Each structure stands twice: as C-alpha cells, then as structure tokens.
Amino acid sequence: MVQIIDTHFWNPHLKIKKKIEYKFTTLGEDYKFRTPVLTSEIVKEIIIDLKKQREQYLHTSDIPTILDTIGTVTKRWLDPMYNGRQLAQKVLPLITGFSPEMIETWGFGRFLSILKKENFPIFNKLNHENFQDFSAHGDGWVKAYGSHEITHSNPNPTLIGHICAGNIVGIGAIEIIIDKLIDAATWVKPPSEEPIFTAMYAKSIEEIDPRLAYTIAVLPYESKNTELNEFLFSQSDLIRATGSELARQNLMTLSKKHNTPVAGHWHKLSFITIAREYLNKRVREIAELVSLDVSAWDQQGCFSPHEIFIEKGGEVSPKEFAKILAEEMAVTAKILPKGTKSGKMQVLNGFHQYFKRKQMGEPIEIYQSPHKNWLVIFDGVSKDFEPSPLFRVIRVRPVEDILDVVEIVRPLGKFLQTTGVAIPNNRLLSFANEIGEVGVTNIRAISSMTLQKAWEPWDGRFPLQELFEHDNIRWVSINTRNIDEEIKLLIEQKRMLNNQ
C-alpha cells in the first residue's frame, strides 16, 4: 500500500480543506508526496489564523514551557524507534540523494542534537563594546567587528517567514524553534529539493502541544509564484532566507518593495587550517577528523571545506598529510557512504584537471578512490584559493605560516564563512584575530565545521537577535576555549561512529 506524506502543515481546524487541490508526486514504489496548490486566498486564511494563534497562545506561555515541549519533541526524534524518524530514514535518502547512513548518523545523530533544549541558551543582546577582543561566550569565544549602526529594529515581531535552501536536512526545524523564543508565529517555505522534513517536524510538535504547533505553517510553493511571494512579504515582519546569489537578488527586490527586512544567509566558502604542532604522532587522528568535515553532507554546505592549508615545519610534511588524509577518506566513506547524487562527474573533472597539471611537471599528487567517491589533491604550487567541485573533492596546500592563509583568502572577503582548525591555544587567538578581520565568521575545531553550536553566530549574526534587530556588527566565534580538549572529545565521538 502506498503511503501518502504531506509536504505542508497548518492548523487542521481551518475550514479550507475543500478549497484546496493537491498534486501528488510518486517516490519509489511505496510513497507519494501530497502538495497543496496554494492560492493567495488560502494563504491569507492561514496567515490570519497564525496571528490569531500567536495572540492566544504564545503571549500566555513562558519560555520554559516552550523549551520543555522542544525538549520532548527532540527527544523523540533522537529515539531510533520513533515512528516519525523511521519514516524519515526511509524517505529522506530517496529525496535528497544522501545515503541512509548520512541521514541517520550525521542528520539525526549529530545535527538534530542541536535542538536539545539545553542547547538553547537564552541570553540578552551582547554589548559589542565588551567584545572588542575575543571574550568568553558559551563554551567558546566571540569578538565583535564593525561599527554599531542599527538598520532594522522590531522588538516584538508578530510573524516571521523562512525560505530554506535544500542542501542540508533540518534547517527548517531550527528556524521554527528560534521564532518561538521571541513569541513570533512562523511560516516556512520548504526547499523543493527536500520538501517533507519541516512538515514532519511541525507535525511532531502537534503530537505534544497542538496549540504551539498551530503557530506554525509550512507552505510549499514555487519560488516563481510572484503573487504568493508578494503577499507573504507584505504580511511578515521579517524574512530569514538561505540560498544562492540569484535567490538573494530576487528576495532583496521584494524586501525593498514591501519594506520587509531580510536576514539573508547566502553562498559562502569555507576551508581548513592545520598548524605544524599537530603534524606529529597525532597526525592520523587529525586526518581522521578532517575526513569528516570533507565527507559530511557530501561537502554540500556553506560550512564544508574547499581547501586545506597545512603549515610546513611539522614532523609530517603537507604532502605526507595528503596521503594520510586519503587513507582516512577511504575509512570514513565506509561509515558515511555517498548516496545516489554522488557527483561522479565532478570528481572525474577534478581528477582530469589536476592530472593534466601533474603531467606537465607541476608538484601535484593525486589520491583517488577506486570507485571515484572522493579525491584528495596535493598542490604544492598554486597561490590562489580555488573553490572545490565539491562531492568530496579536496585540495591540500602547504603554507610557510598559518598567517599566510589570511592573505590567500583575503580576496574572498564577504564570501568567507567557516575555517576548521587544528591550531594550539597559544597561537589560535592571534590567527583568529587576523582571519576574522578578513571575513571568516566561524572558527571551529576540525570535524565540527558542519555542527553549529546553539550559542554561535550564523554568518556573523546571532540568530535570535537578528530576528528583531540588524545592527551592522559582525560577530566572529571560536567554538571552544581549549582546542586540545575539543579535539580529544571529537576523536572519541569519531571512534564511536567507527564502532557503530
């Protein structure tokens, strides 16, 4: 029997069911998606109800109550026996092309753990004047860059919209939760590449607290639907969006027309930096952790590394590190195998690009998977940053000093996001000051590049604060205060994956 899975969610007590037509999309032999054909008339009724539910429920509920609900919902999703998770495990690999192991281990096992209620610290707005140097925050450090200039302020937003990109599973769930911490109703446009998880997560909230769930609407519609875009922008206090540069241009046009601010998170580039102190007897552990950053989500996130910079002067040379990394990529490929959207052509193109250069005598070494599932290149001569074709294609480059990386990435400026690091504490802050100045916003211990901590800023802005204020301050974070202890913990977690 074919199972029907909804891509939408809103208050089911609304009397609009008879007004809606549905499209059905077949997925394999066992599933069909049901997607409503949304019109402005229908969406108007949903939005009116969202605002009504917000007034009746969110204003009378305190944050601890909401966090308790979130905690219960997340606990369910982290339980392998939860029926929602079991369904998602079967369906998400078919939709996204990620392997079942990636969805299970990295999606539910790691990424969704962010949604535990203890991971949502409630803090007041940070005073940037107190963070002119890296200062303690969460279990790491943050520093404020830029001048304080408020361009948007609304301390009491009624309705917030979210337009989600589809490269990573689970973003919509995080957006839903954050809105509730500031008493805002939520609508979410899920990505066409992965249209079901946000609706499933909202449904799981309904199982625990229906009134909280009915302050949420998941509205699947096509981006080119100008009428709906216009209406939703006109009704919202703010839109948070993730997507491509083209999406940014289109949404900013709507933002100006309706005077609705957009908190946008667009295309970014990330990389890894490893200091010579870690190129010793611990080098295999370091390579093991790096292989996770390259492999997670098949390198599809803004926080996925494109290049790895290795400082010379360690016991192991950068070229030797590339070889060891290749060996660890093979091991990690067994734990987190690639899915059906393997990017085989991108891997092949990367191979041929560097094979030609090697044949011409350049100091290039190529280490490849027998099945073309990953590719490690050692490049001893290139000077400029080169974006990867992704799908687990990574380039290793030597540098004389880790601070040389600053000048290599400087031209990328606002397109920079995350650097994964293995840099000792006594050198980390000086590196962070310099790399933060040129545009990097998140500095994370290797293997945690794709694992946001709840207290960290996103692209230089704290996610809770940017929902009600844009102040032109760019925050840079380091996700640990003790890099050695963090790496020790992360290697223990990696070994647990190996055992599983």
Phi, psi and omega in degrees: 000133182283132180265133179267129180240124181280142174260005185232165175201136168196179180305113184289351181276353174295138183270064181237000186302318183288345181274350191257134168262154182235147170253143180242135179240124181281135178233103183065207182264346191248350188224152170223140171272143172245118184238125180287147172270101189274138174242166179298324180297315180293312182296326178300316178296322179294317182293319177301317180292322177303314181293324177295314180297324178297315180295319186281333187245305187297325180289345181251006180244138179269166184298318178304323178295316179296317179295326176297318178297314178301318180299318180293318179297313181296320178302322177296314182294333178278354178271116181301342182269353180297131187296326177297318179293319180298320177294315180299322179298327180281323190269320185300320177299326179292325182280310191274336187086353173289151180291155175304324180294323179294315179297315184290308188279310186272328180283295182282319184289325184247303189296315183288344177296341174301331186276005174298143187297330179289348179269004179249080179292136177260113182225154177287167177305132179283139176276114185299334181293338179271001184229040177287340169240165178298124183228157186297136174201136187057225173254024179222217183224150171223156177219143180261131176242150175097180181252146184282114180212104183285122179252347177205138177211126174208094186288354184220063182294140181270314185222127179239134178254151180227127177245113193256139171281161188251014184282339181232137180278134169107354183301319182301325180296318179297318180299317180303313185293315184299320179303321185292338180285349176237023174061037180251138169287160191225134160240145182231130168264107181286156180287145178294334180289338181209084191269002192248331192295319181300318177295321178295321180292318177299320178297324179290331173293320179300326179299330183263314185215089183303322184294323175294318181298328184280002168270010183235138171227132175253116190241094178281118176210162183283141182301331182279001177284087186299321183298314180291319177302314181299313183295313183295322175296321183291337184264348190258148176280334181196149174240129170254130186225144171236142180166196186277175178295325177296318177299320179301314182298315181295317183288326179293330175297315177295322180300314181293320183296319185256004181054039178251115183295147177244125170265095189260142176232105192250192185302130181225165180234141183226166185201175181238144176230126182235126181276158184299333182299337182263002178263064183222216181296346179269004190298326181292322175298319180297314179297322179299316179291319179300322181299331177291318179299320181289325187272331185302131182053029179050035174067028186266353183270160173299333181272004178279140184285142174260328181219159176235122179259123184245123181285134176289162174102359176274175178293334178249132182284160176304322179293319177295324178298318180302319179294316179295320178300319179300319179297321179285330175299323178295320179293313182295329178297337176280329180279315179238074182294157176286157180263206185285331175269075192275348182065035184302322180293323178296320178295317179296318179297320177298319179298310184294324178302313184275335176296320178299317181292321177297319180296333180273005173097005179287153180285073182242136170234140184238128177237120186230154175289139176302334182257013178060036180269342178202166182208126175246127180242130167263124181238107185268006188231330186299147183252332186260157174290131179237116178302144180281152169289357177071199184056042176073038170253118186226142181248132178257130184228136177278146171225149179292323183214146182299333179289345174296335180299328182303314182287329179295319185267352184307318181299341182281334172044246187292349179272359179278150174225282191245140166239126172278138188227146161230086184227129183297154184305323184288350177242349189292317184293321178295320176296315182298320178301315183288315184287331175292325180298324184275347175142343178297138182248336182230124178245117188228146176300143181307144184083353177246016182301323184264010184242090181292132169274148189297333183274350184284150171289158173252121178049037174091003180227141176285128189299326179288315183294323185289349176287338179233356179203136170244119189237007175071011173270134177252118182264137177242134184238152167242125192276011176206154173259355179218098187297323180294317178294322179295316179295321177300315179296318183292325178291325175298319178294322178296319180294328175297321176297317179303315182293322179295000000 
